[in-house]
């Protein structure tokens, strides 16, 4: 018969080893999962059970504008950030350091839209002063001013070949410009209220427009012929975005709708935001949709399933503009709180 004391000591030792090993394995597991899922080590295992705090993904907050941010865009190489504001200025930032490189002035009213040419050399801005200005991005010098809209310019898009500029305005029209010459090619009519957003398909053949008339229109870019009109939103359409493969269209109003652009069929409707959804962007791999809202949040979605993955909080007012870097790792948001935030997107 074994002595009771020795048996008890052995059992206690085993319990001690097991008791220490299980928590260590659990902690290690949460760290591995956290890194694989979110590209971070959470350290606190409770973060695997509860949502990852937005602060883990926030890299920088840029302050410098004196009024609301209406537009943000990244250069093709991902090194430069450009923002447009209600303070009538355009600011150029170093995305890595967050340093302000320069401030461009010249518009007489809010800068509502910004676009950059595919070669990264030309910056285009649209304003409530009714004008479109073309700038040399390297020198910040004004090259030309395009005038044609009767009221404010609300949105801009550049074709993939860099030859065509599309603008939408509060005069309910869309104008197609030769970006190289500044010549107005033609004007598209059909919307019955201001055109809030335009997007061009990756092949440069299709133009999509969203309007305060609650509709989305699909056009043939080269001819200006109207192909179809999508209805379903019950309030103003604020933004439209096309996936990199050209198959999926996203539109936002007080909800988010995901459409098959080839068949015009509605695939998903998301109502997770509690107020109007002002902005949307699709990741370069076509897997992730990001939306910014009047509810002050940014939501990350799986584009194919329409399911919500994450919610970022941090802005103190409406998130009016968002953009994603070409490598899909960086998200930039501009808000009515006058600030720009730079976030790290989790991997798919």
DADA-V303281 format. One record per residue. N is the residue number from 1. RES is the residue in one small letter. PHI is phi in whole degrees, -180 to 180 (none if undefined). Layout:
N_RES_PHI / N_RES_PHI
//
This chain:
1_x_none / 2_x_-77 / 3_x_-61 / 4_x_-63 / 5_x_-64 / 6_x_-68 / 7_x_-63 / 8_x_-64 / 9_x_-65 / 10_x_-63 / 11_x_-63 / 12_x_-64 / 13_x_-65 / 14_x_-64 / 15_x_-61 / 16_x_-64 / 17_x_-64 / 18_x_-64 / 19_x_-63 / 20_x_-83 / 21_x_-69 / 22_x_-60 / 23_x_-62 / 24_x_-65 / 25_x_-65 / 26_x_-62 / 27_x_-64 / 28_x_-61 / 29_x_-62 / 30_x_-65 / 31_x_-68 / 32_x_-65 / 33_x_-62 / 34_x_-61 / 35_x_-72 / 36_x_-65 / 37_x_-80 / 38_x_-120 / 39_x_64 / 40_x_-142 / 41_x_-97 / 42_x_-69 / 43_x_66 / 44_x_-90 / 45_x_-58 / 46_x_-64 / 47_x_-69 / 48_x_-77 / 49_x_-83 / 50_x_-102 / 51_x_-59 / 52_x_-65 / 53_x_-61 / 54_x_-59 / 55_x_-61 / 56_x_-68 / 57_x_-99 / 58_x_-79 / 59_x_-98 / 60_x_-150 / 61_x_-123 / 62_x_-104 / 63_x_-119 / 64_x_173 / 65_x_-75 / 66_x_-97 / 67_x_-154 / 68_x_-55 / 69_x_-92 / 70_x_-104 / 71_x_-150 / 72_x_-138 / 73_x_-151 / 74_x_-106 / 75_x_-66 / 76_x_-56 / 77_x_-84 / 78_x_76 / 79_x_-94 / 80_x_-122 / 81_x_-113 / 82_x_-122 / 83_x_-130 / 84_x_-122 / 85_x_-138 / 86_x_-69 / 87_x_-80 / 88_x_77 / 89_x_-113 / 90_x_-117 / 91_x_-118 / 92_x_-115 / 93_x_-121 / 94_x_-85 / 95_x_-67 / 96_x_-75 / 97_x_-94 / 98_x_81 / 99_x_-75 / 100_x_-79 / 101_x_-87 / 102_x_-165 / 103_x_-124 / 104_x_-103 / 105_x_-120 / 106_x_157 / 107_x_-79 / 108_x_-100 / 109_x_-153 / 110_x_-52 / 111_x_-89 / 112_x_-101 / 113_x_-144 / 114_x_-140 / 115_x_-145 / 116_x_-123 / 117_x_-65 / 118_x_-57 / 119_x_-85 / 120_x_76 / 121_x_-96 / 122_x_-120 / 123_x_-112 / 124_x_-120 / 125_x_-129 / 126_x_-121 / 127_x_-135 / 128_x_-70 / 129_x_-82 / 130_x_81 / 131_x_-106 / 132_x_-118 / 133_x_-116 / 134_x_-113 / 135_x_-122 / 136_x_-80 / 137_x_-67 / 138_x_-74 / 139_x_-103 / 140_x_66 / 141_x_-88 / 142_x_-73 / 143_x_-100 / 144_x_-165 / 145_x_-127 / 146_x_-103 / 147_x_-125 / 148_x_-172 / 149_x_-72 / 150_x_-77 / 151_x_-131 / 152_x_-61 / 153_x_-92 / 154_x_-104 / 155_x_-156 / 156_x_-142 / 157_x_-154 / 158_x_-118 / 159_x_-66 / 160_x_-58 / 161_x_-86 / 162_x_76 / 163_x_-97 / 164_x_-121 / 165_x_-113 / 166_x_-117 / 167_x_-130 / 168_x_-122 / 169_x_-137 / 170_x_-75 / 171_x_-88 / 172_x_72 / 173_x_-114 / 174_x_-119 / 175_x_-116 / 176_x_-110 / 177_x_-117 / 178_x_-82 / 179_x_-69 / 180_x_-77 / 181_x_-107 / 182_x_82 / 183_x_-77 / 184_x_-78 / 185_x_-82 / 186_x_-166 / 187_x_-119 / 188_x_-99 / 189_x_-120 / 190_x_157 / 191_x_-74 / 192_x_-107 / 193_x_-153 / 194_x_-57 / 195_x_-91 / 196_x_-93 / 197_x_-156 / 198_x_-136 / 199_x_-145 / 200_x_-114 / 201_x_-66 / 202_x_-58 / 203_x_-86 / 204_x_75 / 205_x_-93 / 206_x_-117 / 207_x_-115 / 208_x_-120 / 209_x_-129 / 210_x_-117 / 211_x_-139 / 212_x_-71 / 213_x_-81 / 214_x_78 / 215_x_-114 / 216_x_-120 / 217_x_-117 / 218_x_-113 / 219_x_-123 / 220_x_-87 / 221_x_-63 / 222_x_-74 / 223_x_-104 / 224_x_79 / 225_x_-76 / 226_x_-76 / 227_x_-94 / 228_x_-164 / 229_x_-126 / 230_x_-103 / 231_x_-125 / 232_x_155 / 233_x_-72 / 234_x_-103 / 235_x_-136 / 236_x_-49 / 237_x_-88 / 238_x_-96 / 239_x_-148 / 240_x_-134 / 241_x_-147 / 242_x_-115 / 243_x_-69 / 244_x_-58 / 245_x_-88 / 246_x_76 / 247_x_-93 / 248_x_-118 / 249_x_-117 / 250_x_-116 / 251_x_-132 / 252_x_-128 / 253_x_-143 / 254_x_-92 / 255_x_-138 / 256_x_-120 / 257_x_-119 / 258_x_-117 / 259_x_-118 / 260_x_-85 / 261_x_-71 / 262_x_-80 / 263_x_-103 / 264_x_66 / 265_x_-87 / 266_x_-76 / 267_x_-103 / 268_x_-146 / 269_x_-130 / 270_x_-114 / 271_x_-125 / 272_x_-70 / 273_x_-70 / 274_x_-95 / 275_x_-141 / 276_x_-55 / 277_x_-102 / 278_x_-85 / 279_x_-143 / 280_x_-151 / 281_x_-152 / 282_x_-115 / 283_x_-66 / 284_x_-59 / 285_x_-85 / 286_x_75 / 287_x_-97 / 288_x_-121 / 289_x_-112 / 290_x_-121 / 291_x_-132 / 292_x_-121 / 293_x_-134 / 294_x_-68 / 295_x_-82 / 296_x_78 / 297_x_-111 / 298_x_-118 / 299_x_-117 / 300_x_-109 / 301_x_-124 / 302_x_-83 / 303_x_-66 / 304_x_-72 / 305_x_-99 / 306_x_77 / 307_x_-86 / 308_x_-75 / 309_x_-105 / 310_x_-148 / 311_x_-129 / 312_x_-99 / 313_x_-123 / 314_x_157 / 315_x_-73 / 316_x_-101 / 317_x_-151 / 318_x_-53 / 319_x_-94 / 320_x_-96 / 321_x_-140 / 322_x_-143 / 323_x_-153 / 324_x_-119 / 325_x_-68 / 326_x_-63 / 327_x_-86 / 328_x_75 / 329_x_-98 / 330_x_-122 / 331_x_-117 / 332_x_-119 / 333_x_-126 / 334_x_-118 / 335_x_-130 / 336_x_-73 / 337_x_-84 / 338_x_77 / 339_x_-112 / 340_x_-116 / 341_x_-119 / 342_x_-112 / 343_x_-117 / 344_x_-97 / 345_x_-80 / 346_x_-71 / 347_x_-69 / 348_x_-64
//
